[in-house]
Amino acid sequence: MLPTQQRFEQSLSENVPLAPMTTLGIGGPARYFADVTTTDALIAGVEWSRRRRTPLFVFGGGSNIVFADEGFHGLVLQVSIRGVETRFDEDGVVVTAGAGEDWESLVAQCVANNWSGFECLSGIPGRVGATPIQNVGAYGQETSETLKSVEALDLAGGSLVTLSASDCEFGYRTSRFKTRDRDRFVITRVTYRLAADGKPAVRYAELQRYLADRGLETPTLTDVREAVLAIRRRKAMVIDPSDVDSRSVGSFFVNPTIAIDEFERLKRHIQEQTEGDADIVAFPLSDGRVKLSAAWLIERAGIKRGYSHGRVGTSTKHALAIVNRGGGTAREIVELKELIAARVLDRFGIVLTPEPVFIGM
Ligand SMILES: Cc1cc2nc3c(=O)[nH]c(=O)nc-3n(C[C@H](O)[C@H](O)[C@H](O)COP(=O)(O)OP(=O)(O)OC[C@H]3O[C@@H](n4cnc5c(N)ncnc54)[C@H](O)[C@@H]3O)c2cc1C
């Protein structure tokens, strides 16, 4: 046996509880588990699962996953490839980070260096390797704006490939990694291009208001990062072990986008039902569609903040987050997800799409 395969087998553990590795704190054991810190170890793990015909699942920080109560009956690989390299060229700073790097630490480091492009993505848990999967975004900024390329192991061909930003087929909270090529690529490194001029992106109305209220007319990158963190903390959208409302996967549903004529119909429908007293929250998009607030739809469908379903419920600070209040199960999470989606469909005719991935169920 080759030394890397031997080393991989030595690093394998059996029946490892997955719940502690997730921000939701839910899920049964992995039949086999390994933490891989090099590309060679990753390739050895993939080979091992192939030879044994064992299903494979790869993950990073566990902040966007609901593992089944029964766990996963295959090999779970946690991608912990580290390392950050930076270089300057005529267009700015090029940052390449290992998939296992902590996202929030990378953001903090880039903001401290006065490199712009990540500042609004402060406070998001998880690792670098997951940022392209759903084109992580917040407060008016998205991964796709700065991502230059992705290095990945292509499980279809067995080789390491480099994908450009356009190869990734990014959309709002989606990419080819979440759609037509789900489970095909294991991301090993991500390269981003940042601007060295330090100008922050202040596009999101709530962020603009927060900064204006504090008299910050020309905010620095650090001002914007701190503002984003403060706004997120008010919604329990920054992980805080002492706050049960942050024991979540963040937003549980993607904000739905609909065509403008569908939006006009929806507005009329809501106005009829509320005798004109409708304050529907919606944002026009550049492609002519309209983005609706999933949190607004959920609350108006009768599921308020702090709603309980067994040992899980909605956050007391944000109706869009489903939280584990302690001892919750994946089954309860799925039941509540279905209840919320059914209420919104019934009330507004809008289909809500969940944001996290569901594994083993
Ligand atoms: C409190 C809180 C706030 C959040 N706020 C936001 C937010 O503002 N915006 C936002 O977009 N998201 C948000 N999220 C969701 C989540 O943090 C992000 O989606 C994050 O990028 C997930 O990273 P992770 O490493 O934890 O991924 P995981 O949860 O481990 O995995 C998520 C998915 O990515 C895949 N994956 C992970 N690593 C790799 C890899 N190396 N190669 C291939 N596939 C991989 C997994 O298979 C899985 O399908 C929030 C979550 C929480 C708990």
The ligand as a Gaussian input file, in Angstrom:
#p B3LYP/6-31G(d) Opt

LIG

0 1
 C      -25.153000      32.192000      12.312000
 C      -24.984000      31.943000      10.832000
 C      -25.008000      33.005000       9.943000
 C      -24.862000      32.781000       8.562000
 N      -24.887000      33.843000       7.713000
 C      -24.733000      33.662000       6.380000
 C      -24.755000      34.779000       5.485000
 O      -24.894000      35.930000       5.882000
 N      -24.615000      34.540000       4.164000
 C      -24.426000      33.262000       3.663000
 O      -24.299000      33.131000       2.437000
 N      -24.398000      32.197000       4.496000
 C      -24.547000      32.356000       5.833000
 N      -24.542000      31.285000       6.687000
 C      -24.407000      29.923000       6.138000
 C      -22.958000      29.360000       6.148000
 O      -22.192000      29.969000       7.148000
 C      -22.252000      29.545000       4.816000
 O      -22.975000      28.908000       3.792000
 C      -20.822000      28.964000       4.853000
 O      -20.147000      29.284000       3.664000
 C      -20.786000      27.461000       5.042000
 O      -19.439000      27.110000       5.291000
 P      -19.043000      25.742000       5.977000
 O      -17.581000      25.565000       5.837000
 O      -19.586000      25.680000       7.343000
 O      -19.803000      24.713000       5.015000
 P      -20.489000      23.348000       5.442000
 O      -21.715000      23.643000       6.228000
 O      -19.493000      22.444000       6.054000
 O      -20.926000      22.789000       4.024000
 C      -21.922000      23.433000       3.281000
 C      -21.961000      22.845000       1.870000
 O      -20.729000      23.112000       1.222000
 C      -20.107000      21.889000       0.822000
 N      -18.667000      22.050000       1.033000
 C      -18.043000      22.544000       2.142000
 N      -16.720000      22.565000       1.946000
 C      -16.501000      22.082000       0.693000
 C      -15.327000      21.831000      -0.099000
 N      -14.106000      22.105000       0.350000
 N      -15.500000      21.329000      -1.357000
 C      -16.732000      21.043000      -1.837000
 N      -17.857000      21.227000      -1.130000
 C      -17.741000      21.743000       0.109000
 C      -20.697000      20.795000       1.691000
 O      -20.653000      19.537000       1.040000
 C      -22.120000      21.310000       1.849000
 O      -22.864000      20.970000       0.708000
 C      -24.684000      31.458000       8.070000
 C      -24.671000      30.385000       8.973000
 C      -24.810000      30.618000      10.342000
 C      -24.780000      29.457000      11.303000

